[in-house]
Amino acid sequence: MDNQVRELERTEACSAGFSERLGGTLQEIRAYWNEHIHDLAIARHPAGSKEFFDELEEYRFDKLQYLPQVVDFTAYKGKELLEVGCGIGTDLVRFARNGAVVTGVDLSEVAIDLAKKNFESRGLAGDLRVMDGEKLGFSNASFDVVYAHGVLQYTKDAECMVAEIQRVLRPNGQAILMVYNRHSWLPVLSRLSGVKLEHEDAPVYRMYSIREFRSMLRHFSEIEIIPERFPVHTRLHRGRLAAAYNAAFVSAFNLIPRAAVRPFGWHLLAKAIK
């Protein structure tokens, strides 16, 4: 009962702040992500075509080679799974292909429109809606799993989003969440090279330490944080710096034993149990 009371208090606190966000940052965030669909710069096929979705899926899982190793997309058959910040549905498609009953929400109308086309082009079923992840329009304990990969760092109130994720999870449900690591190799490389980080210009952009991320998830009963995302060849950048990065830096970095650099992965991926 105490846990339910605390959860209700946290949800009410989020709701109280929601109206204040409508006229400001929320609209700025929505406008930004309507214009900056993730990985769109890599696409060579018309947006909305099956080739477009195939291309972006191949690129994403080449860039994030660790992701299928850490998140078993085949393990959720029959589970009701929500993705917060689903974008064009690239990850959600993988869950759906493997039998999960999927729902995806995103603040961006453009992203949800593309996600619907993505699912249609593959003959998959999914409930896809425009929605603010800080105020989820679902009843308490609606989902077995909530997935939010690379979303918390771009939202106005990450604590509020985490509270909402926890609220809609069923008892013993699992949250799979990712944020950027402040103490990572990539921000250091960015400062040295002068090459800005992707989406660094977003209206909200945060990085977290492992300790800060764990504190944000403190209301979960179990928390595992896995630092990941180490250098792979870039296909997004061009020029001498990109060539040097691909030819020298990636190879040299990956010669270092992974145990030695593990805390400095760019992505902090958490698996948390309600």
CORWO-V703404 format. One record per backbone hydrogen bond with DSSP energy under -0.5 kcal/mol. CO is the residue of the C=O (numbers start at 0). NH is the residue of the N-H. E is the energy in kcal/mol with one decimal. If there is no record, write none. Layout:
BEGIN
co = <CO:CO>
nh = <NH:NH>
e = <E:E>
END
This chain:
BEGIN
co = <0:1:2:3:4:5:6:7:8:9:10:11:12:13:14:14:16:17:17:18:20:20:20:23:23:24:25:26:27:28:29:30:31:31:36:38:39:45:48:49:50:51:52:53:54:55:56:57:58:59:61:62:63:65:65:66:66:69:70:71:73:75:78:78:79:79:80:81:81:82:82:85:88:89:90:91:92:93:94:95:98:99:100:101:102:103:104:104:105:106:107:108:109:110:111:112:113:114:115:116:117:118:118:119:125:126:128:128:130:131:135:138:142:143:144:145:146:147:147:150:150:151:152:156:157:158:159:160:161:162:163:164:165:166:167:167:169:172:173:174:174:175:176:177:177:178:179:179:180:181:183:184:185:186:187:188:189:189:193:196:198:207:208:209:210:211:212:214:216:221:223:223:224:225:227:228:238:239:240:241:242:243:243:244:247:248:249:251:251:252:256:256:257:260:261:263:265:266:266:267:267:268:269:269:270:271:272:272>
nh = <4:5:6:7:8:9:10:11:12:13:14:15:16:17:17:18:20:20:21:22:23:25:26:26:27:28:29:30:31:32:33:34:34:35:39:41:42:48:52:53:54:55:56:57:58:59:60:61:62:63:64:64:66:68:69:69:70:71:72:74:76:78:80:100:143:144:102:83:146:84:104:88:92:93:94:95:96:97:99:98:77:101:80:126:82:128:84:85:130:108:111:112:113:114:115:116:117:118:119:120:121:121:123:122:127:103:105:130:132:134:137:141:169:173:81:175:83:149:177:153:154:154:205:160:161:162:163:164:165:166:167:168:168:140:141:142:172:273:145:176:271:147:269:149:150:267:181:207:183:183:187:188:189:190:191:192:193:194:195:199:201:181:212:213:214:215:216:217:219:272:225:270:226:268:266:265:242:243:244:245:246:247:248:249:251:252:253:254:255:255:259:260:261:263:264:184:180:227:268:178:269:225:176:271:223:174:220:221>
e = <-2.3:-2.4:-2.4:-2.3:-2.4:-2.3:-2.2:-2.5:-2.0:-1.9:-2.4:-2.3:-1.2:-0.8:-0.7:-0.7:-0.9:-1.0:-0.9:-0.5:-1.2:-1.2:-0.6:-0.9:-1.5:-3.0:-2.5:-2.6:-2.4:-2.4:-1.6:-1.1:-0.7:-1.6:-2.1:-1.5:-1.6:-2.1:-1.9:-2.6:-2.5:-2.2:-2.1:-2.5:-2.3:-2.4:-2.2:-1.0:-2.6:-2.8:-0.6:-0.6:-1.4:-1.1:-1.6:-0.5:-3.2:-0.6:-1.2:-1.8:-0.5:-2.2:-0.7:-2.9:-2.2:-1.7:-2.3:-0.5:-3.1:-0.5:-2.5:-2.3:-2.5:-0.9:-1.6:-2.5:-3.0:-1.2:-2.2:-2.0:-2.8:-0.9:-2.6:-2.0:-2.7:-2.6:-2.1:-2.1:-1.7:-0.5:-1.9:-2.3:-2.1:-2.7:-2.4:-1.6:-2.5:-2.5:-2.5:-2.6:-0.8:-0.7:-2.5:-1.1:-0.8:-2.8:-1.5:-0.6:-0.5:-1.9:-1.1:-0.6:-2.7:-2.2:-2.5:-2.8:-2.3:-0.8:-2.0:-2.0:-0.6:-0.8:-1.3:-1.9:-2.6:-2.2:-2.2:-2.6:-2.6:-2.2:-2.1:-0.8:-0.5:-2.3:-1.5:-2.6:-2.7:-2.6:-2.2:-0.5:-2.7:-2.8:-3.7:-1.1:-0.7:-3.0:-0.6:-2.9:-0.5:-1.0:-0.9:-2.3:-2.6:-2.2:-2.3:-2.5:-2.0:-0.5:-0.6:-2.0:-1.8:-2.3:-2.4:-2.5:-2.1:-2.1:-1.2:-1.5:-2.2:-2.2:-0.5:-2.7:-0.6:-2.5:-2.7:-2.1:-2.2:-2.8:-2.5:-2.6:-2.7:-2.6:-1.5:-2.4:-2.7:-3.0:-2.1:-1.2:-0.5:-1.5:-1.5:-0.9:-1.4:-2.4:-1.5:-1.7:-2.4:-3.3:-0.7:-1.9:-0.6:-3.4:-2.1:-0.5:-2.0:-3.1:-1.9:-1.4>
END
